[in-house]
Amino acid sequence: MDIKLHRVVDVLARLNRYADEASKMGHSRAGAPPPFTIALAREAGAKGSTIAQAVGARLDWPVYDKELLQRIAEEKGLQARLLEGLDEKYIDWLTATMRRLCAVPTPDSYVYLKPLLQVLATLSSQGHCIIVGRGAAVVLPVETTLSVRLIAPRPMRIAHMQEKLGLSPAEAERWVDQTDRERNRFLKEHFHHDPSDAHQYDLVLNSGRLSTEACAQLIVDALHAKEARLQPALA
């Protein structure tokens, strides 16, 4: 991992922990629980965005998926499309150097990752929202985040993306495999987390066996159960 990126991750993680502790203290004094966030990690094609929207509708919470790119772009004075090439992707030093030499108008990982972490920290401190991907499930505070991993059998994920994007079976297969590789490397290289490790999540759901509605309701139930665990400490 690049030294600058490592320092950014470390500093923002500590700031986030501080903000979380301050938030919990303030809400404890007010007799109310701290605000929770739901972070959804997902395999490519496991209906992450669809399920996130269903959860948001049940809780009346906003969902942040591609919206995160727009927010980062606005803060950095960039066009969102320029960040799409970096979104949940690991760009190594050689690739970034070649892009600069070839005058490709794309910001580097540092420009994307720092504001991404700042936005995640801000959303987490405010709570009452759902964040899809972008490492949120493994970097946000454990105590006030319901972290969920959505999985599904590969053939089902391919079929879903074929229908959703209007792709051929071969194109959908390549999209799923490439997207999984890019997201996994993004998490491993920048955050040192293996996304397939179930121990880092509160809940793992198979959207190939459960309907969107069932997944959404289980997530809402898990949220309420985790919120309830803090009640004795606030009493």
Helices and strands as residue ranges (DSSP letters): H 3-29, E 37-42, H 48-59, E 63-64, H 67-76, H 80-83, H 93-101, H 109-126, E 129-132, H 136-139, E 145-151, H 154-165, H 169-191, G 198-200, E 203-206, H 212-234
